[in-house]
């Protein structure tokens, strides 16, 4: 019988191999951290801090490189919200987000809560790949 950690690592190995990525120690560790808690939104800095807290020896550059590899492989979806900061969503399906400016937090908009109506025709020779909508929120001032 496999222990939960061993079973999770096996699952991560399969996930990485299924998208053509070699399961290196660092990819496996970062993949476990990213996907081990369900769908969520992380910046590279967030993931790096989690890796450090878990005792993983990875540089911030390695985290960035790995996240870009995960993006290219379709495992995560990048979201831009505040200037230079990019969040990586472990739910790579098409969906939209609220960005809570006060907290720097990205939250999924419930499915069906947003009606896009009609999208414009793309320029000749182009096709729409996906539509990312980020609705920025801030707390109302108290009276």
C-alpha positions in Angstrom: 0.0 0.0 0.0 1.3 3.4 -0.9 1.6 6.3 1.5 -0.3 9.5 0.6 3.0 11.3 -0.1 4.2 8.5 -2.3 0.9 8.3 -4.1 0.9 12.1 -4.7 4.4 12.0 -6.1 3.4 9.2 -8.5 0.4 11.3 -9.6 2.7 14.3 -10.2 5.2 12.1 -12.2 2.2 11.0 -14.4 1.0 14.6 -14.8 4.4 15.9 -15.8 5.0 13.0 -18.2 1.6 13.3 -19.8 2.5 16.8 -21.0 6.0 15.9 -22.1 7.9 17.3 -19.2 10.7 15.2 -17.5 9.9 14.8 -13.8 13.0 16.4 -12.4 13.3 16.7 -8.6 12.6 20.5 -8.8 9.6 20.1 -11.1 8.1 17.4 -9.0 8.6 19.5 -5.8 7.0 22.6 -7.4 4.2 20.6 -9.0 3.4 19.0 -5.6 3.3 22.4 -4.0 1.1 23.9 -6.7 -1.4 21.2 -7.2 -1.4 19.6 -3.8 -4.1 22.0 -2.4 -6.6 22.1 -5.2 -7.2 25.0 -7.6 -5.5 28.2 -6.6 -3.7 31.3 -7.9 0.0 31.8 -7.1 2.7 34.2 -8.1 6.2 33.0 -8.6 7.2 34.7 -5.4 4.4 32.9 -3.5 5.5 29.6 -4.8 9.1 30.3 -4.1 8.2 31.2 -0.5 6.2 28.0 -0.1 9.1 26.0 -1.5 11.5 27.6 0.9 9.1 26.9 3.8 8.9 23.2 2.7 12.7 23.0 2.7 13.1 22.8 -1.1 16.3 24.3 -2.4 15.1 26.2 -5.5 16.0 29.6 -6.7 13.4 32.2 -7.8 14.8 31.9 -11.3 14.1 28.2 -11.3 10.6 28.8 -10.1 10.0 31.3 -12.9 11.4 28.9 -15.5 9.3 26.0 -14.2 6.1 28.1 -14.2 6.8 29.1 -17.8 7.3 25.4 -18.7 4.1 24.5 -16.9 2.3 27.3 -18.8 3.7 26.1 -22.2 2.6 22.6 -21.3 -0.9 23.7 -20.5 -0.8 22.8 -16.8 -1.3 26.4 -15.5 -2.7 29.6 -16.9 -0.9 32.9 -16.4 -3.0 35.9 -15.3 -1.8 39.5 -15.1 -3.4 41.8 -12.6 -1.2 44.4 -11.1 1.6 45.8 -13.2 4.5 43.4 -13.4 3.0 40.7 -11.1 1.7 37.6 -12.8 -0.4 34.9 -11.1 -0.5 31.3 -12.2 -3.8 29.5 -12.0 -3.8 25.8 -11.5 -7.3 25.6 -13.1 -6.3 26.0 -16.8 -9.9 25.9 -18.0 -11.5 29.0 -19.5 -12.9 31.1 -16.7 -12.7 34.6 -15.4 -11.5 36.3 -12.2 -12.0 39.0 -9.6 -8.8 40.7 -8.4 -9.1 42.1 -4.9 -6.7 45.1 -5.0 -6.5 45.5 -1.2 -5.3 42.0 -0.7 -3.5 41.3 -4.0 -5.7 38.2 -4.3 -7.2 36.6 -7.4 -10.5 34.8 -7.0 -12.5 32.8 -9.6 -15.8 34.3 -10.9 -18.4 31.6 -10.6 -19.2 29.9 -13.9 -22.2 31.5 -15.7 -22.0 34.7 -13.6 -20.6 36.7 -16.6 -22.3 37.2 -19.9 -19.9 38.2 -22.6 -22.5 38.7 -25.3 -20.8 38.9 -28.7 -17.0 39.0 -29.2 -15.6 41.1 -32.0 -14.3 39.4 -35.2 -10.6 39.0 -35.0 -8.4 40.6 -37.7 -7.8 38.6 -40.9 -5.6 35.6 -40.3 -6.1 35.6 -36.6 -8.3 33.5 -34.3 -9.5 34.0 -30.7 -7.6 31.6 -28.4 -9.3 32.5 -25.2 -10.8 35.5 -23.4 -9.4 36.5 -20.0 -11.5 38.9 -18.0 -10.2 40.3 -14.7 -12.6 42.4 -12.7 -10.7 44.6 -10.3 -12.3 45.1 -6.8 -11.5 47.2 -3.8 -13.4 47.6 -0.5 -15.8 50.5 -0.2 -14.8 53.2 2.2 -16.7 52.9 5.5 -19.1 55.7 6.3 
